[in-house]
Amino acid sequence: MLSPGIVSTIVPGPSSPKAHTVARPQPISQLAVMLSNRLDCPVLDQTGLTGKYDFTIDCNLSGIPPASPPQGQSSADSASEPGLALAAALQQQLGFRMVASEAKIDVVIIDKVEKIPTEN
């Protein structure tokens, strides 16, 4: 039996790096965290799924994939843009669709940090 967790392997490809990600008993919220880290923007889990799942994702990592085509551009027009492979992989391999939208999220802002020495 495999241990729970998420492991991503990134290897060079002919035109861009490729990622192979394997997850064992993980909530979908962990997939959202992984995507947030990879895309450097918040990804919210709005699936409503509460179980833990095994999944595998193989995708292209060239550029930051937009969740939806830029305004005024159709999906067909942007199909050759680098980075769309991740969003396409999520839909084709897992049945999840990434949709760009606005949402309220909690943010912690630290205004100041002071280090007060303490005795050992």
Secondary structure as GFF3:
##gff-version 3
##sequence-region A 1 120
A	DSSP	beta_strand	5	11	.	.	.	ID=ss1
A	DSSP	beta_strand	18	27	.	.	.	ID=ss2
A	DSSP	alpha_helix	28	39	.	.	.	ID=ss3
A	DSSP	beta_strand	52	60	.	.	.	ID=ss4
A	DSSP	alpha_helix	75	78	.	.	.	ID=ss5
A	DSSP	alpha_helix	84	89	.	.	.	ID=ss6
A	DSSP	pi_helix	90	94	.	.	.	ID=ss7
###
